[in-house]
Amino acid sequence: MAISADKVKSIADKIIKKTASKYKEEVHIPMLIEHFGAGGDLCHFLADAEITNFTFYNWLEVHPKMKQAYAIAKELAYVHWLSLVPEQLQEKEGEKFNFNVWRTIMRNRFGTTEHRKISIPELKKCKTPEERIQCIMNCISDGELTSQEAVGLSNVVMASLRTDEYTNLVERLEAAENLLREAVDVD
């Protein structure tokens, strides 16, 4: 995107004259929603509003409506990017949709993953590895986990068990060494 001579002059004049961009709700909220609704990112809004990240985040702290608009705008951008896939699934002559680029944008910008994110609150309540494995088994039988997800979680439980066993063994060895030292010191 090339920047126009007028835009360069506008930004340069503000910097030279040290005039700050004033927040104008009726200007900046629609501008933010317009950029994000078209799939744009914060940098697009900042450039158009001629402000810095620092100024923008200060505005969010001071202006609750701008903070609310930003939260909604991020969702609008997400919807925009999600809507690209169905549009592109309909073949258009001579056009190809690059799913790898789209997937990278979705992952980096919106935190989507190839695999679903798993949350099992009951797992936090489990105190022993056996309880954790049983909790995972219950989630499988309830249809909350796939077998692949269960294997991954079970591997984490087993790794933590090995870590606990190693820590316990080190503590026991240290205690035995201390007993030996005491026995040698007594003689």
Phi, psi and omega in degrees: 000119179278144180264135183286158179298323179297320180294317178301314181296317180301312181293314181299317179299318180296320180292314182296318181275357180054044176259126180280149174286123180274141178287127177232104184309314184291344178260310191282326178294311177298324179297316179298312182295322179298313181296311183290323179297335177269008179092002180290172182241178182302322181301326179294316178296314182302317180296317181292321180279349180059048179228169179260168173305315182303312179298315181301311182291332172294319178300320180298323180288325186269331187241099182302326180293324178292321178297317178295317179297322179295317178299316179292319181300320178298321177293322178297321178295319179298314179298318179303311183291325176295324183289345180294326184295306179302322178299319185279344178290337175278117185298133176239137185299124175079356181253138176236139179261128182268096182294329180295318177294314180301314181298320179296317178298314181297319181292313185283324184270324187244357177076017177287153181232164177290327180248149182290154178275134185254134175227118178235091183302327181297334182297329179293333182280343183286133183260331184245159176301324179297318178296322179295315179298318179298321178298316178297317179299319178298319179295325177295312183293334177275358179078017181273340181231147171276166180296323179295318178296320180296318179299316179300315179294321179297323177297322177296316179298316181294322178296320178293326177296315178298321178297316178297317179297319179296314179299317179297316180297317178298317179297318179294319178295318178297320178296319179295318178298318179297319177297319178296318178299316179297319180294320179291321180293329181290321181287000000 
